[in-house]
Amino acid sequence: MAFVRLLLALFVLLAALPGRAASSPAQQTSPLKPLTVYFFDVGQGDAALIVSPTGKTVLIDGGPPEADEALVPRIRQLVQGPIDLVILTHPHLDHLGGLAKVIQAVGARRFMDPGFDHPSEAYRKLLEVVGKKAGQVMTPTPNPSAPETLLTVGLGEGATLSVLWPRTPQDAFLDNTRSDVNANSIVAKLTYGKTAFLFTGDAEPETEAYLLRKPIDFTSTVLKVAHHGGRHSSTAPFLAAVKPQAAVISCGADNDYGHPTEEALQRLGATGARIFRTDLQGEVLAVSNGTTVTLTPKKGGSKPTVVPGRVTGPVATGPLSMTHKAVPAKGTHSEHKTATPASGTSGMRYVSLKGSKVFHREDCGTLERAKTKERTVYTSRTAALRERRPSEDCDP
């Protein structure tokens, strides 16, 4: 399979590439070759840029469509030449919306997403751009010659990025979850010395529970909180395994979903982690020297916070073989599906809150928790799509 061959070459190719990132202030002044992660303020969405000690660059997600106006020039400030690897954790609009223009503006040597099909026009258009602009396109398929190992990308100076989930076809995609698209988000752990960053996309409770059955060391200095601080993810058992010293929540000010929720904040608070929120503090800069991580929010008047790293061993601690009932891989890039979503003729109504750009199923819990009661009701999904985009909370 072409993508497997491309994937097998990923580690070698990235390791061979020269660094292309523009020097950050920390890189100019510190002899410790810092690793830097920029958690961008993209509103209600996710986007983070990793700059390795040798200048390798990895962009994880690209925020919603309205974020690209600010995201593109910010990426241009930080990256010289094509991004080494662009990762789309899952094909929802608040994660893929800005990627097409970023890739068109600066280029991408490689693009990776879960290979999980989502019948979205925005996703289809992104794949068209990727096909024309990205050097290689791949999914996180385990190495066929060593299927029990994690796919790991070397970023230089000992920094590595390991993909923990998904692992098709070795492990089948999760299905029958609250949101299968979210549940099959790419989950990746970035490790540098004794420090680590865990990126979770919009992973669901089922994702967290399934991963906890794996022999993986989840201990991480910084956690990128799943699903913008939604109430379902960041379960207590998962947080107990991660043991984060700091947690970054990427969400929009006064968003329709009430993110971050009080339930998630309480669970995060119970871990003792220092919480950073892009809706309140803007972009968050995290710099690791291999021993500690210094986090600095762009606004809010907060002073830099230094947290210690506690990673002591490899990410995987044993064989990873553990599968559930077989579910075929959906919509890989070599056979991408273009199915059209149901038009909503089954009697379900769809609702948009006043001032919102999205619509929900009428039984969505977000509507019950919404502060405003002013809303527009659509009798079909087709009618709602003419004026709004689907909510990522309930996948209407």
C-alpha positions as CSV (number, residue, x, y, z in Angstrom):
1,M,0.0,0.0,0.0
2,A,1.4,3.4,-1.0
3,F,0.7,5.1,2.2
4,V,2.3,2.4,4.3
5,R,5.5,2.7,2.3
6,L,5.4,6.5,2.8
7,L,4.8,6.0,6.4
8,L,7.8,3.7,6.8
9,A,9.9,6.4,5.4
10,L,8.6,9.1,7.7
11,F,11.1,8.7,10.6
12,V,14.1,8.6,8.3
13,L,12.9,11.5,6.1
14,L,12.2,13.8,9.0
15,A,15.4,13.0,10.7
16,A,17.3,13.9,7.5
17,L,15.6,17.3,7.0
18,P,17.4,20.4,8.0
19,G,15.6,22.7,10.5
20,R,13.5,25.3,8.9
21,A,11.9,27.2,11.8
22,A,12.6,30.9,12.4
23,S,14.5,31.3,15.7
24,S,12.4,32.1,18.7
25,P,13.8,34.4,21.4
26,A,14.4,31.4,23.6
27,Q,16.4,29.7,20.8
28,Q,18.5,32.8,20.4
29,T,19.5,33.2,24.0
30,S,19.6,29.7,25.5
31,P,22.4,27.2,25.0
32,L,20.1,24.3,25.9
33,K,18.5,24.0,22.5
34,P,14.9,24.4,23.7
35,L,11.9,22.7,22.3
36,T,9.0,25.1,21.8
37,V,5.2,24.6,21.5
38,Y,2.9,27.5,20.5
39,F,-0.7,26.9,21.5
40,F,-2.4,29.5,19.2
41,D,-5.4,31.5,20.1
42,V,-7.8,30.5,17.3
43,G,-11.1,31.0,19.0
44,Q,-13.3,27.9,19.3
45,G,-10.9,25.4,17.9
46,D,-7.4,23.9,18.2
47,A,-4.0,24.8,16.6
48,A,-0.5,24.2,18.0
49,L,2.9,24.4,16.4
50,I,5.9,22.4,17.6
51,V,9.4,23.7,16.9
52,S,12.0,21.0,17.8
53,P,15.5,21.7,19.2
54,T,16.8,21.3,15.6
55,G,14.1,23.4,14.0
56,K,11.8,20.6,12.8
57,T,8.2,21.9,12.7
58,V,4.9,20.1,13.3
59,L,1.6,21.8,13.1
60,I,-1.3,20.0,14.9
61,D,-4.6,21.3,13.6
62,G,-5.5,24.7,12.1
63,G,-8.5,26.1,14.0
64,P,-11.9,27.1,12.5
65,P,-12.1,28.9,9.1
66,E,-12.3,32.4,10.7
67,A,-8.9,31.7,12.3
68,D,-6.9,31.6,9.1
69,E,-6.7,35.4,8.8
70,A,-4.5,35.6,12.0
71,L,-3.0,32.1,11.9
72,V,-1.4,32.4,8.4
73,P,0.7,35.4,9.2
74,R,1.6,34.0,12.7
75,I,2.9,30.8,11.1
76,R,4.8,32.8,8.6
77,Q,6.5,34.6,11.5
78,L,7.6,31.3,13.0
79,V,8.3,29.0,10.1
80,Q,10.7,29.4,7.1
81,G,9.8,27.2,4.2
82,P,7.4,24.2,4.3
83,I,6.1,22.8,7.6
84,D,7.8,19.4,8.0
85,L,4.6,17.7,9.2
86,V,1.0,18.9,9.4
87,I,-1.3,16.7,11.5
88,L,-5.1,17.0,11.4
89,T,-6.3,15.2,14.5
90,H,-9.8,14.6,13.1
91,P,-11.9,16.1,10.2
92,H,-14.1,18.6,12.1
93,L,-14.2,22.2,11.0
94,D,-12.9,23.7,14.2
95,H,-9.7,21.8,13.7
96,L,-9.3,21.8,9.9
97,G,-10.8,25.2,9.0
98,G,-7.5,27.1,8.7
99,L,-5.3,24.4,7.4
100,A,-5.9,24.8,3.7
101,K,-4.7,28.4,3.6
102,V,-1.8,27.7,5.9
103,I,-0.6,24.9,3.6
104,Q,-1.2,27.1,0.5
105,A,0.8,29.9,2.2
106,V,3.9,28.1,3.5
107,G,3.6,24.5,2.2
108,A,3.8,21.1,3.9
109,R,6.3,18.3,3.4
110,R,3.9,15.8,4.9
111,F,0.3,15.6,5.9
112,M,-1.2,13.1,8.3
113,D,-4.8,12.5,9.5
114,P,-6.6,9.5,11.0
115,G,-8.0,8.3,7.7
116,F,-11.5,8.3,9.3
117,D,-14.1,9.3,6.8
118,H,-16.3,12.3,7.4
119,P,-18.7,13.5,4.7
120,S,-17.8,17.1,5.0
121,E,-17.4,19.5,2.1
122,A,-14.7,21.4,4.0
123,Y,-12.8,18.2,4.6
124,R,-13.0,17.2,0.9
125,K,-11.7,20.6,-0.1
126,L,-8.8,20.4,2.3
127,L,-7.8,17.0,0.9
128,E,-7.8,18.6,-2.6
129,V,-5.4,21.2,-1.3
130,V,-3.3,18.6,0.4
131,G,-3.1,16.5,-2.7
132,K,-1.7,19.4,-4.7
133,K,0.5,21.1,-2.1
134,A,1.7,18.4,0.4
135,G,4.8,16.3,-0.5
136,Q,3.4,13.1,1.1
137,V,0.0,12.1,2.5
138,M,-0.4,9.4,5.2
139,T,-2.3,7.9,8.0
140,P,-0.8,6.7,11.3
141,T,-0.6,3.0,10.3
142,P,1.7,1.0,12.5
143,N,4.9,-0.4,10.9
144,P,3.9,-3.7,9.3
145,S,7.2,-5.3,10.2
146,A,6.7,-4.3,13.9
147,P,3.0,-3.8,14.4
148,E,3.3,-3.9,18.2
149,T,5.3,-0.7,18.3
150,L,4.1,2.9,18.2
151,L,4.6,5.0,15.2
152,T,7.3,7.5,16.3
153,V,8.7,10.5,14.5
154,G,12.2,11.7,15.4
155,L,12.5,15.5,15.6
156,G,16.2,15.7,16.5
157,E,18.2,16.1,19.8
158,G,16.2,13.2,21.3
159,A,12.8,14.8,20.8
160,T,10.2,12.4,19.5
161,L,6.5,12.4,18.7
162,S,4.7,9.1,19.2
163,V,1.2,8.5,17.8
164,L,-0.8,6.6,20.5
165,W,-4.1,6.5,18.6
166,P,-5.5,5.4,16.1
167,R,-3.6,2.3,15.1
168,T,-5.7,0.8,12.2
169,P,-5.6,-1.8,10.9
170,Q,-3.7,-3.2,14.0
171,D,-6.5,-1.9,16.2
172,A,-9.9,-1.2,14.7
173,F,-11.5,2.3,14.9
174,L,-13.8,2.9,17.8
175,D,-17.4,2.9,16.9
176,N,-20.9,3.5,18.5
177,T,-19.4,6.3,20.6
178,R,-21.0,9.7,21.3
179,S,-19.0,11.0,18.3
180,D,-16.9,8.4,16.3
181,V,-15.1,11.2,14.5
182,N,-14.0,12.7,17.9
183,A,-13.3,9.3,19.4
184,N,-10.8,8.5,16.6
185,S,-8.8,11.7,16.9
186,I,-5.1,11.4,16.6
187,V,-3.6,11.3,20.1
188,A,0.1,12.0,20.2
189,K,2.8,12.3,22.9
190,L,5.8,14.6,22.4
191,T,8.7,13.7,24.6
192,Y,11.9,15.7,25.2
193,G,14.2,14.7,28.0
194,K,12.2,14.4,31.2
195,T,9.4,16.6,29.8
196,A,6.4,15.6,27.6
197,F,3.3,17.1,25.9
198,L,0.2,15.1,25.3
199,F,-2.1,16.2,22.4
200,T,-5.5,14.7,22.5
201,G,-7.6,16.3,19.8
202,D,-11.3,15.9,20.7
203,A,-10.8,12.4,22.2
204,E,-13.9,10.9,23.8
205,P,-14.2,9.0,27.1
206,E,-14.2,5.8,25.1
207,T,-10.8,6.8,23.6
208,E,-9.4,7.5,27.0
209,A,-10.7,4.2,28.5
210,Y,-9.4,2.2,25.5
211,L,-6.0,3.8,25.7
212,L,-5.7,3.2,29.4
213,R,-5.9,-0.6,28.7
214,K,-2.6,-0.2,26.7
215,P,0.8,-0.6,28.3
216,I,1.6,3.1,27.7
217,D,3.2,5.7,30.0
218,F,0.9,8.7,29.7
219,T,2.8,10.8,32.2
220,S,3.0,14.3,30.6
221,T,4.2,17.7,31.8
222,V,1.7,19.6,29.7
223,L,-1.7,18.3,28.6
224,K,-3.6,19.8,25.6
225,V,-7.1,19.3,27.1
226,A,-9.4,17.2,24.9
227,H,-12.5,18.8,23.2
228,H,-11.8,22.3,24.5
229,G,-12.6,21.4,28.1
230,G,-15.9,19.7,27.3
231,R,-17.6,17.8,30.1
232,H,-17.3,14.3,28.6
233,S,-13.5,14.1,28.1
234,S,-10.6,14.5,30.6
235,T,-12.0,11.7,32.8
236,A,-10.6,11.2,36.2
237,P,-8.9,7.9,35.5
238,F,-7.2,9.4,32.4
239,L,-6.0,12.5,34.2
240,A,-4.7,10.2,37.0
241,A,-2.5,8.4,34.4
242,V,-1.4,11.6,32.7
243,K,-0.5,13.5,35.9
244,P,-0.2,16.8,34.1
245,Q,1.7,19.7,35.7
246,A,0.0,22.1,33.3
247,A,-3.1,21.9,31.1
248,V,-3.9,24.1,28.1
249,I,-7.5,24.6,27.1
250,S,-8.0,25.9,23.6
251,C,-11.5,27.5,23.3
252,G,-13.3,30.7,22.1
253,A,-14.5,33.5,24.4
254,D,-18.2,33.2,25.2
255,N,-18.5,30.1,22.9
256,D,-21.9,28.4,22.4
257,Y,-20.9,25.2,24.1
258,G,-20.0,26.6,27.5
259,H,-16.4,25.4,27.1
260,P,-14.6,24.8,29.3
261,T,-17.3,23.2,31.5
262,E,-17.3,23.3,35.2
263,E,-17.1,19.5,35.4
264,A,-13.9,19.4,33.3
265,L,-12.3,22.3,35.2
266,Q,-13.0,20.5,38.6
267,R,-11.4,17.3,37.4
268,L,-8.4,19.2,36.0
269,G,-8.1,21.2,39.2
270,A,-8.1,18.1,41.3
271,T,-4.8,17.0,39.6
272,G,-3.1,20.2,40.8
273,A,-2.3,21.2,37.2
274,R,-1.9,24.9,36.4
275,I,-4.7,25.7,33.9
276,F,-4.1,28.0,30.9
277,R,-7.0,29.1,28.7
278,T,-6.7,30.7,25.3
279,D,-10.1,32.4,25.6
280,L,-8.8,34.3,28.7
281,Q,-5.0,34.4,28.2
282,G,-4.6,34.2,24.4
283,E,-1.7,32.3,22.8
284,V,0.3,30.2,25.3
285,L,4.0,29.7,24.7
286,A,5.6,26.6,26.2
287,V,9.3,26.1,26.2
288,S,11.1,22.9,27.4
289,N,14.7,22.6,28.2
290,G,14.4,18.9,28.7
291,T,14.1,19.2,32.4
292,T,11.3,21.9,33.0
293,V,8.7,23.6,30.9
294,T,8.1,27.3,31.1
295,L,4.6,28.4,30.1
296,T,3.9,32.1,29.2
297,P,0.5,33.3,28.2
298,K,0.3,36.3,25.8
299,K,-2.2,38.3,27.8
300,G,-3.8,38.4,31.2
301,G,-0.8,39.7,33.0
302,S,0.3,36.3,34.2
303,K,4.0,35.7,34.9
304,P,5.8,32.7,33.3
305,T,5.1,29.5,35.1
306,V,7.8,26.8,35.4
307,V,6.7,23.2,35.8
308,P,9.0,20.2,36.3
309,G,9.2,17.2,33.9
310,R,8.8,13.7,35.4
311,V,9.0,11.4,32.4
312,T,11.4,8.6,33.2
313,G,11.1,6.0,30.5
314,P,9.9,5.1,27.0
315,V,6.3,5.9,26.0
316,A,5.4,2.2,25.4
317,T,6.1,-0.1,28.3
318,G,5.1,-3.5,26.7
319,P,3.3,-5.2,23.8
320,L,0.5,-3.1,22.4
321,S,-1.6,-5.9,21.0
322,M,-5.2,-5.3,22.2
323,T,-8.2,-5.1,19.8
324,H,-11.9,-4.8,20.2
325,K,-14.6,-6.0,17.7
326,A,-13.5,-5.5,14.2
327,V,-14.5,-2.3,12.5
328,P,-13.2,-1.6,9.0
329,A,-11.1,1.4,8.4
330,K,-13.2,4.2,7.0
331,G,-12.4,6.5,4.1
332,T,-8.6,6.2,3.8
333,H,-7.0,8.7,1.4
334,S,-6.6,6.1,-1.2
335,E,-10.4,5.4,-1.2
336,H,-11.9,8.5,0.2
337,K,-15.7,8.4,0.4
338,T,-17.8,11.3,-0.7
339,A,-21.1,10.3,0.8
340,T,-23.6,13.1,1.5
341,P,-25.0,13.5,5.1
342,A,-28.6,12.7,5.6
343,S,-30.8,15.7,4.9
344,G,-32.8,15.4,8.0
345,T,-36.2,14.1,6.7
346,S,-36.7,11.8,9.7
347,G,-38.5,14.4,11.8
348,M,-35.5,15.7,13.6
349,R,-35.3,19.5,13.9
350,Y,-32.2,21.6,14.1
351,V,-31.5,24.6,16.2
352,S,-29.1,27.6,16.0
353,L,-28.6,30.0,18.9
354,K,-28.8,33.7,18.3
355,G,-25.5,35.0,16.9
356,S,-24.0,31.5,16.4
357,K,-22.4,30.2,13.2
358,V,-23.4,26.6,13.9
359,F,-26.5,24.5,14.4
360,H,-27.3,21.6,16.7
361,R,-29.7,18.7,16.9
362,E,-32.7,19.7,18.9
363,D,-31.8,17.2,21.6
364,C,-28.3,18.5,22.0
365,G,-27.3,19.1,25.6
366,T,-25.6,22.4,24.6
367,L,-29.0,23.9,23.9
368,E,-30.1,23.1,27.4
369,R,-27.0,24.8,28.9
370,A,-27.1,27.8,26.6
371,K,-27.3,31.2,28.3
372,T,-29.4,32.7,25.5
373,K,-32.9,31.4,24.7
374,E,-33.2,33.1,21.4
375,R,-32.8,30.6,18.6
376,T,-33.7,29.7,15.1
377,V,-35.3,26.4,14.4
378,Y,-34.9,24.5,11.1
379,T,-37.2,21.7,10.0
380,S,-34.5,19.9,8.0
381,R,-30.7,19.6,7.9
382,T,-30.6,20.9,4.4
383,A,-32.3,24.1,5.5
384,A,-29.9,24.5,8.4
385,L,-26.9,24.0,6.1
386,R,-27.9,26.9,3.9
387,E,-27.2,29.3,6.8
388,R,-25.0,27.5,9.3
389,R,-22.4,24.8,9.7
390,P,-22.9,21.7,11.9
391,S,-21.9,21.8,15.5
392,E,-19.0,19.7,16.6
393,D,-20.7,18.8,19.9
394,C,-23.5,16.7,18.5
395,D,-22.6,16.0,14.9
396,P,-26.1,17.0,13.5
